[in-house]
Amino acid sequence: MALTLEVALNDACTQILDTSTLVRVVLSGRRRNMQTEFERIDIRPVEIRGAVHLQLSHNDGRATTVKNLVPNRDEIIDLLSSGYANILVEHTQGSMSIRVSKNGDAHVYFEKKSLEQSLSHDKKKTRLLDPADPFLLEVGIADHKGAIKASKQDKYMQVEEFLRLLAPTLNAAIEAGQIHKPTDAHPLSIVDLGCGHAYLTFAAHQYLRSIGIPVNVTGIDVRTASRDRNNVIAQNLGITSTINFRAEEIATTTAQHADVAIALHACDTATDDAIAWAVTSGAKLLLIAPCCHHDIQSQMDTSPEPWGALTKFGLMKERLGDLLTDSLRVQILRIAGYRVEVIEFIGGEHTPRNLMIRAVKSDASPEAIDKQRYRQICTQWGITPALESKLPALFIG
């Protein structure tokens, strides 16, 4: 649903101020040409001395800072207007998700579901996945008692946060007509490229089915052991009719189509293989979390001035190479006709690889400036990204 930003923010504020039903609020991402004080803010209601306050928390990768506020409309509006591109408000009857586009438009999605409010200081977070779900036991995240293993808490958190990003993004794309409305006869197709142990593959399958979205999921991984293990798990769960796994290279996979392409932590240029396959196959939604970056770093022999002041330090050169790699991937996706955002999908305390590229195929033609900027960066640094060589048709003419 498209609303003016002012109307959307006021609606969100009204829901937040209704502390009798509020469950939680998440502010994340950054709007175009705006800076936010923190990468992400979590808000939830807590009861203090008989009155309900709003507890705000943010994490800088080392420690979590928490403060409690008395609910106040002006303060909430100021916070919602402070530059965050993604706003999620959950209440006991459902949720409201706002995504602010680069043009400042508000794309809003409402979901009906039953959520439980907790006003306790000992936070009991609403989970999208029941820890007792049989798939969590099968993949080794939960134990036989239905409790998440201590050694798998970070993995469970990654899966949860991934689903919190997938659901509203997917529903917004369906509502906008960018992805067809899934039916039993024409289910949503998802391909997980480089699925490994398939934590996310199974999670997406189980969660989307639980909220009534028919899906057909394929997991691709080069290792035959992963394919065999994951297919056995699917068989144990009785879901082989809607999920399958193949032992194939991403670049040469026999999978031909997907509405949604996922690639989380595919190593180095395997991420480029995944993006190239998704673009070539006409995927409408891409969720890409890059892993290590060696391709561009190995090409950074000579740095254009004044960047040499940074790249003479190995660690800073490595980090700059990471930024260049993912920035150029974003530019290529724009050239390919995708609307792209770069967001944090989980706090840095859970994994150092927490950047996600979220891309939605749009009908808009790419802007000439995107190709010009891409070429200027490559020329200045004397580099040729692996992804360019995998999508040569984008650069003809």
N, C-alpha and C positions, 0 to 999 in steps of 0.2 A: 504494500500500500504506500503510495506517495503522498506525503504531507509536507507542508512548509516546515522548515526547521523550527521556527518559533512555536508552532502548534505542537509539533512532536515533543519538543523539550518541555513544554508546559504540561503535556499529558504525562510524560515520564515523571516530572516533578510531583504532580498530583498523586500518582501511584506511590512514589517514595514517601510522601508525607502521610500516607495512610498506613501508619505503623501497626494497625490492627491486622493487616494482611501481608505486609511486606516481608519477603523472605531474604532477598539479597539483591545487590546492585554491583555490576562490574563495568568499569570504565577502562577502555584500552584503545590502542592505536592512536595515531596522530592525524589530525585533519591537515589538509594541504595548506602550506605556508603558515602553520601555527606550531607553537612549541608547548608541550605540557610539562608540568613540574615533575611528574612521575610517569613511568611507562604504563603503570596500571594501578588502579585504585579499587579495592573491594569494600563494599559497604554492607552492613547488616544491622538489624535492630537488636538492641540489648536492653534488658531491664536493669536500671540502677536506682535503688532506693524507692521502688514503687513507680518510677516513671520510665518511659521508653525513650532511649537515646539512639542516635545513629553512630555506629562504630565504624570509623574509616581506618583502613590499613593499607600499607604499601610496603614493598620489599625492594631493597637496593642490591640484592644478591648476597648480602652478609647478615642483615638483621631486618626484622619486621617492625615497622613503626606503627603504633596504634593510637588513635585519639577518639574521644567521644564528644559528640555534638548534640545539643538540643535541636530537634527538627525545626528548620526555619526556611521558608520558601525562598527568600532572597539568596541565602547562602547556597541552597541546592541548585537554583537556577545558575548562579555564578559558576558552580562546579561543573554542571552539565555543559555550560557554554565555554569552558576553559580550553577547548581544543581537542577533545577526544573524539575519534572517528567512530568508535563502536560503543554503544550503550546498551546494556542488558539489564532489565528490571524484572525480577521474578517475584510473584506474589502467590498467595495460596490457591488461586484459581488459574494460574497460568503465567505467561511471560510476555514482555514487550521488548523487541530488539530493534534498535535504531542503528542504521549504518549511514554515515554522512559521506556523500560522494565528494569528489574533488571539486565539483561545481557548487558545493554547499547545499545540495538537496538532501532531504531526509527520506530514506527508504525504510519503511517500518513493517515489521512482521509481528503478528500476534499469534500465540500458541495457547490452546486450552489444555491444561493438565492440572492435576492435583499435587500441590507441594505442601510440605509441612514447615511451619514457622517455629523457630527456636529462639527464645530471648535470653538463653543462658550465656554466660561468659565462656563456658566450656563449649566452644563451637562444635555443633554437630552438622557438618556440611551436607546439604542435599546432594545426593549422588544420582547420576544418570544411569549408572550401572549398579545393579544390586550385587554386593560382594558375594552373594550366594549363587549368582548365575553360573550354571554348570560349565560354561566355556572358560570362566576364569580359573576354575579348578583344572580343566583339561590343559590349558596353556601354561599352568604353573604359577599364576599370580596369586591365587587363593589356596588355602589349605583345605583339608577334607571337612573342616568344621565351618567352612564358608567365611573365613576371616582372611584378610589380605596379609600375605607374608611380609614380615618386616623388611626383608631384602628386596621386595618388589613394590614398596610404597611409591617410589619415584616413578616406576613404570606405570602403576595404576593411575597416578596423578596425570601423567602424560596422556594416557588413554582418555581419561575423563575430560581434560581440557581440550583435547582434539575434538571430541564429540560436541562440546559446547560451542566450538567454532563451526563445525560441520553443519549442525542442525539448522541454525538461523540462516546461514549462507545458502544452503541448499533450498530451504523453503522460500527465501527471497527470490532465488533464480527461477524456481517453479512458478511463483506468483507473477513474476515479470515476463513469463513466457519464454525465458532463455533455455529452460529445460522442460520437457514435456511432463505432464502430470502422470506420475507412475500409476499403473494399473496391474492387475494380475496378468492380463494378456500382454502388457507392454511395461515390464518392470524397469526400475531405474538400474542402469548398468554401472558398476564401479570396478575399476581395475587398480589394484595396489601393486605398484612397480617397485620391486626390491622388498618384498614383504617380510623376509626373514622368518622369525617365529610367529608372525601373523597376529600379534596382539591387536593391532589396529584393524586388521582385516576382519577378524572375527567380531571385534567390538562394534565396528560400523554396521556389519550385517545384523548382529543381535539387537542393537539399539534401534536402528531404522525399522526393523520388523516390529519391534515392541511398540512403536508409535504409529503403526499402520501404513508404513511405506513399503510396497513390494520392491524387492531388490534381487539382483543377480550379481554376485561378487566373484571376481577372479583375482587370485594372488599369483604374482610372478616372482620367482627367485631362481637364480642360476643353480643353486644347490639341490641335487636330487634328494638329499636327506631331508631338507626343509619341505620339499613337495610331499614326500611320502609321509612325514610326520603330520603335516597339516591336513592332508587328505584323510588320514586315520582319525584325527580329532573331529573333522567334519562328519565322518561316518559314525563315530561314537555319539555325536550330538544329534544325528538324524537329519542333517541339513544339506546333504550332498546334492539335492536337486536345485539349490539356490546359491551354492558356494563351491568353488573348485580351485585347485592349485596346479601350477605348471612349473616344470624345471626348464627355464629358458633364459637366455640373455635378454635384457630389456630392449636392446637395439634390434634384436631379430625375433622378438616374440611373435607368436602366431595370433595373439589377441588382436582384433581388428578395430574395435570400437569401444568407447566408454562415454557415458554422460559425465562421469566424475573420475578424474585421474588423481591418485594419491601417490606420493613418493616422499617418505619420511626417512631422512638420514641415509639415502643412497650415496655411496662413497664417491667423492670427487666427480669425474665426468659421467658417472652413472646417473647423477641428477640431471645432467644435460641430455642423456639418452631418454630419460623419463619425460622431460619437457618436450623434446623433439617428437617422441611417439605421441604424446597427448595432443600437440598442435596438429601433427599430420593426420591423426585419427579423428580430429574434429571434436575433442572433448570440450564440454561447455564450462566445466568447473575444474580448476586445478588447485590442489593443496600440496605445496612443495616445501619441505623443511630440509634445506641442504645440510650436508655433513662436512667432511674435510674439503679443503680447496687447495689443489696443487697445480692445476693447469696454468692459471694466470700467474700464480706466484713464480713458477719456473720460467715464465717469459719476461719477468720484470728485471731484465738485465741492466737497463739504463732508465733512470727515472727523469722525467721532464722537470726542469726547475720551476718552482722552488721545492718540489717534493723530495729531492735528494736529502733534505734536512731530516726527513722522517724515515726514509727507507734505508738509511745507513745503520739503523738499529733493527736487528733481525726480527724481534717480536713485533715491532710496529710495522715493519714491511709485511709480515705475515698477516696482520690484521687488516692492513690496507688492501692487501691482495684479496682477502675475504670480501671486503666491501665492494671492490671493483668487480669481482666475479658476479656477485648477486645483483649489483646495480645494472650490469650489462645484461644479465638474464632478464631482469625486469624490462629493460628497454626493448629487447628482442620480442618479449611477449606483447608489449604495446604495439610494436611494428606488425605483429601477427593479428592484431585486432582484439586484444584482451584488455579489459579494465583490471588494473593490478594494484594490490595493496601489499605492503610489507609490514607484518605485525609480529608481536611477541605472542607465542601460543602457550607458554608456560614460564613460570619464574625461573631465573637463572640459578636458583638454589637447587633445582631439580635436574637440570641438564645445561651444560654450556652451549649446546646447539639448540637454541630456542627461538630462532628466527623462522618465520614462515612466510612464503610467497603465496598469496591468495589471488587467483586470477579467474575472472568470469568473461566468457566470450560475449562480445557485444556486437551490435549491427553497425556501429560507428566505424568509419574508415580511420586508419591510423593517421596521426598528424605528421606532416613532413618534418617538423622540428625534432620528433623522436628519432628518426633515422639520422638526421644531421648530428644530433648530440651523440648518438651512439658512435658514428664514424669518427667524430672529433676525438672522443675519449680513446678509441682504439689507436688512432693515428698518433696522438700525443704520447701514448705509452708504448707504442710499437708492439701491440699485442693482437692476437686473433683468438677470440673465445672459441672453445670447442663447440658450443651450441650453434655458432654461426655456420660452421662447416656441416652441421647436421641438418640445417634448414636453409640451404642455399637459395631456394626459390624466393625467399623473402627479400633477397638483396639483388635480384636481377632488375636492371633498369634504374 
